[in-house]
Amino acid sequence: MSVKIRLARRGRRKLALYDVVIADARAPRDGRFIEKIGTYNPNVNPALININEEKALDWIMKGAQPTDTARAILSERGVMFKKHLQVGVNKGAITQENADKKFDEWFQNKEKQNQEALNKLTEANNKVAKTKFEAEKKVNETRAAAIMKRKQDTEAALAAEITDAGVAASEKELTEEAEEAISDQKTAEKANAEVPEASKTEAVALQGVKVEEVKAEEVKVEEVKAEEVKAEEVKVEEVKAASPAETKESDKGPAAPEASK
């Protein structure tokens, strides 16, 4: 039976995770497997590898063949280099102590390289984030300046409108006051013009009344004179009528006294 070290996919779409498994070469990729020896997550940078090196080395020493991706993962963790050293130990070309020492040196160098790469990657990410932040800050400042300018323009326009409205109102008030003054002046002139005419009319009316009063007085005087004349004439006639009777009585003599009762 041919045994392979390969990856079995799991996880959701576009966020795949892989299990490093020992499986039969005839089994499907995501089918049955003999043993799971680790995981691989390519969704982070750097990729996250979690391998049981002892089990992986044991299966490789037993003849399990890794796929290309699995070989790269195992090389990254030093399993393939340890297998090379262990073959040399088995052949007697190198002692176990020297093999372990070389592996420790290689592992430390690899860790140092990985740390340097991680630092560079972190620095690059920080630089990109800083650049992005500066760009966003500049955009925000530009936007804030534009908003402030728009606000100032709006306030200035509003102030101008208020000022214009105040000036217009003042002009309107002045115009109304002028019109009222002109109207009052015209009314006064018209009243002054009408007053003499009324005075003339009143004077004419008074003159007519006086004339009528004078005429009435004259009529009354004439009536009084006529009555006096008539009274005089009546008296004269009475005197004339009484004069013959008195003459006759005087001719007869004095009247005899009445007998006493």
C-alpha positions as CSV (number, residue, x, y, z in Angstrom):
1,M,0.0,0.0,0.0
2,S,1.4,3.4,-1.0
3,V,1.1,6.0,1.8
4,K,1.2,9.8,1.2
5,I,1.5,12.8,3.4
6,R,-0.9,15.4,1.9
7,L,-3.4,18.1,2.7
8,A,-7.1,17.6,3.3
9,R,-9.2,20.7,2.7
10,R,-11.8,22.0,5.1
11,G,-13.2,25.4,6.0
12,R,-15.6,27.6,4.1
13,R,-15.4,29.1,0.6
14,K,-12.5,31.4,0.0
15,L,-11.3,30.8,3.6
16,A,-9.9,27.2,3.2
17,L,-8.0,25.5,6.0
18,Y,-6.0,22.3,5.5
19,D,-5.2,19.3,7.7
20,V,-1.9,17.6,7.1
21,V,-2.8,13.9,7.1
22,I,-1.3,10.5,6.4
23,A,-3.6,8.7,3.9
24,D,-3.7,6.0,1.3
25,A,-2.7,7.2,-2.1
26,R,-5.9,5.6,-3.5
27,A,-8.2,7.5,-1.1
28,P,-9.9,10.7,-2.3
29,R,-8.3,14.0,-1.3
30,D,-10.8,14.8,1.4
31,G,-11.7,11.2,2.1
32,R,-10.5,8.8,4.7
33,F,-7.1,9.1,6.2
34,I,-4.9,7.1,8.5
35,E,-3.7,9.9,10.9
36,K,-3.7,13.6,11.2
37,I,-0.3,15.1,12.1
38,G,-0.9,18.9,11.8
39,T,-2.7,21.9,10.3
40,Y,-2.0,24.5,7.7
41,N,-3.6,28.0,7.5
42,P,-2.7,30.0,4.4
43,N,-5.2,32.9,5.2
44,V,-2.7,34.7,7.4
45,N,0.6,36.3,6.6
46,P,3.0,34.6,7.3
47,A,1.1,31.3,7.0
48,L,0.4,29.4,10.2
49,I,1.9,25.9,10.3
50,N,1.3,23.5,13.2
51,I,3.1,20.1,12.7
52,N,4.0,17.2,14.9
53,E,7.6,16.9,13.7
54,E,8.3,13.5,15.4
55,K,5.3,11.8,13.8
56,A,6.0,13.4,10.5
57,L,9.7,12.2,10.6
58,D,8.6,8.7,11.7
59,W,6.2,8.3,8.7
60,I,8.8,9.7,6.3
61,M,11.4,7.2,7.7
62,K,8.8,4.5,7.1
63,G,8.6,5.5,3.4
64,A,5.6,7.8,3.3
65,Q,5.9,10.2,0.3
66,P,4.8,13.8,0.8
67,T,3.2,15.8,-2.0
68,D,4.9,19.0,-3.2
69,T,2.9,21.2,-0.9
70,A,3.3,18.9,2.0
71,R,7.1,18.7,1.3
72,A,7.4,22.5,1.3
73,I,5.6,22.6,4.7
74,L,7.7,19.9,6.2
75,S,10.9,21.6,4.8
76,E,9.8,24.8,6.5
77,R,9.5,23.1,9.8
78,G,12.9,21.2,9.4
79,V,11.5,17.7,9.1
80,M,13.1,17.0,5.7
81,F,16.5,18.3,7.0
82,K,16.2,16.2,10.1
83,K,15.4,13.1,7.9
84,H,18.6,13.9,5.9
85,L,20.6,14.0,9.1
86,Q,19.0,10.8,10.4
87,V,19.8,8.9,7.2
88,G,23.4,10.0,7.7
89,V,23.3,8.8,11.3
90,N,21.9,5.4,10.2
91,K,24.6,5.0,7.7
92,G,27.3,6.0,10.2
93,A,28.4,9.1,8.3
94,I,27.7,11.3,11.3
95,T,27.0,10.9,15.0
96,Q,23.7,11.6,16.6
97,E,25.2,14.4,18.7
98,N,26.6,16.1,15.6
99,A,23.3,15.6,13.8
100,D,21.4,17.1,16.7
101,K,23.9,20.0,17.0
102,K,23.6,20.8,13.3
103,F,19.8,20.6,13.4
104,D,19.8,23.0,16.4
105,E,22.0,25.5,14.6
106,W,19.9,25.2,11.5
107,F,16.7,25.6,13.5
108,Q,18.0,28.7,15.3
109,N,19.1,30.3,12.0
110,K,15.7,29.5,10.5
111,E,13.9,31.0,13.5
112,K,16.1,34.1,13.2
113,Q,15.3,34.4,9.5
114,N,11.7,33.9,10.1
115,Q,11.8,36.6,12.9
116,E,13.6,39.0,10.6
117,A,11.1,38.4,7.8
118,L,8.3,38.9,10.3
119,N,9.8,42.1,11.5
120,K,10.2,43.4,7.9
121,L,6.7,42.4,7.1
122,T,5.4,44.1,10.3
123,E,7.4,47.2,9.5
124,A,6.1,47.2,5.9
125,N,2.6,46.8,7.2
126,N,3.1,49.6,9.7
127,K,4.5,51.8,7.0
128,V,1.6,51.0,4.7
129,A,-0.9,51.6,7.6
130,K,0.9,54.9,8.4
131,T,0.8,56.0,4.8
132,K,-2.8,55.1,4.6
133,F,-3.5,57.0,7.8
134,E,-1.7,60.1,6.6
135,A,-3.6,59.9,3.3
136,E,-6.9,59.6,5.2
137,K,-5.9,62.3,7.5
138,K,-5.1,64.6,4.6
139,V,-8.4,63.8,3.0
140,N,-10.2,64.4,6.2
141,E,-8.4,67.7,6.7
142,T,-9.2,68.8,3.1
143,R,-12.9,67.7,3.7
144,A,-13.0,69.6,7.0
145,A,-11.5,72.7,5.4
146,A,-14.1,72.5,2.5
147,I,-16.9,72.0,5.0
148,M,-15.6,75.0,7.1
149,K,-15.3,77.1,4.0
150,R,-18.8,76.1,2.9
151,K,-20.1,77.0,6.4
152,Q,-18.3,80.3,6.4
153,D,-19.7,81.1,2.9
154,T,-23.1,80.2,4.0
155,E,-22.8,82.3,7.1
156,A,-21.5,85.2,5.1
157,A,-24.3,84.9,2.6
158,L,-26.8,84.8,5.4
159,A,-25.2,87.8,7.0
160,A,-25.3,89.6,3.7
161,E,-29.0,88.7,3.2
162,I,-29.8,89.9,6.7
163,T,-27.9,93.2,6.0
164,D,-29.6,93.6,2.7
165,A,-32.9,92.9,4.3
166,G,-32.2,95.4,7.1
167,V,-31.1,98.1,4.5
168,A,-34.2,97.3,2.4
169,A,-36.4,97.6,5.5
170,S,-34.7,100.9,6.5
171,E,-35.2,102.2,3.0
172,K,-38.8,101.0,3.0
173,E,-39.4,102.7,6.4
174,L,-37.8,105.9,5.1
175,T,-39.8,105.8,1.9
176,E,-43.0,105.2,3.9
177,E,-42.2,108.1,6.3
178,A,-41.4,110.3,3.3
179,E,-44.7,109.3,1.7
180,E,-46.6,109.9,4.9
181,A,-44.9,113.3,5.3
182,I,-45.8,114.2,1.7
183,S,-49.4,112.9,2.2
184,D,-49.7,115.0,5.5
185,Q,-48.3,118.0,3.7
186,K,-50.8,117.6,0.8
187,T,-53.6,117.1,3.3
188,A,-52.6,120.2,5.2
189,E,-52.3,122.2,2.0
190,K,-55.7,120.9,0.9
191,A,-57.2,121.8,4.3
192,N,-55.6,125.2,4.1
193,A,-57.0,125.7,0.6
194,E,-60.5,124.6,1.7
195,V,-60.5,126.9,4.9
196,P,-60.6,130.2,3.0
197,E,-63.4,129.0,0.7
198,A,-65.4,127.9,3.8
199,S,-64.6,131.3,5.4
200,K,-65.8,133.1,2.3
201,T,-69.0,131.0,2.3
202,E,-69.6,131.7,6.0
203,A,-68.9,135.4,5.4
204,V,-71.4,135.5,2.5
205,A,-73.9,133.5,4.6
206,L,-73.4,136.0,7.5
207,Q,-73.8,138.9,5.2
208,G,-77.0,137.4,3.9
209,V,-78.3,136.9,7.4
210,K,-77.4,140.5,8.3
211,V,-79.1,141.8,5.3
212,E,-82.2,139.8,6.1
213,E,-82.1,141.0,9.7
214,V,-81.7,144.6,8.5
215,K,-84.7,144.2,6.1
216,A,-86.7,142.6,8.9
217,E,-85.9,145.5,11.2
218,E,-86.9,148.0,8.5
219,V,-90.2,146.1,8.0
220,K,-90.8,146.1,11.7
221,V,-90.1,149.9,11.9
222,E,-92.4,150.6,9.0
223,E,-95.1,148.4,10.6
224,V,-94.7,150.3,13.9
225,K,-94.8,153.6,12.1
226,A,-97.9,152.5,10.2
227,E,-99.6,151.4,13.4
228,E,-98.7,154.7,15.1
229,V,-100.1,156.6,12.2
230,K,-103.3,154.5,12.3
231,A,-103.5,155.1,16.0
232,E,-103.2,158.8,15.6
233,E,-105.8,158.8,12.9
234,V,-108.2,156.9,15.1
235,K,-107.6,159.3,18.0
236,V,-108.3,162.3,15.7
237,E,-111.5,160.7,14.5
238,E,-112.6,160.0,18.0
239,V,-111.9,163.6,19.0
240,K,-113.8,164.9,16.1
241,A,-116.7,162.6,16.9
242,A,-116.8,163.6,20.5
243,S,-116.6,167.4,19.8
244,P,-120.3,168.1,18.6
245,A,-121.9,166.2,21.4
246,E,-119.9,168.1,24.0
247,T,-120.9,171.3,22.3
248,K,-124.6,170.5,22.4
249,E,-124.4,169.7,26.1
250,S,-122.6,172.9,26.9
251,D,-125.3,174.8,25.2
252,K,-128.0,173.3,27.4
253,G,-126.2,174.3,30.6
254,P,-125.0,172.6,33.6
255,A,-126.8,169.4,34.4
256,A,-129.3,169.3,37.4
257,P,-128.1,167.4,40.3
258,E,-129.7,164.1,40.9
259,A,-132.1,163.8,43.7
260,S,-130.8,162.3,46.8
261,K,-132.1,159.0,47.6
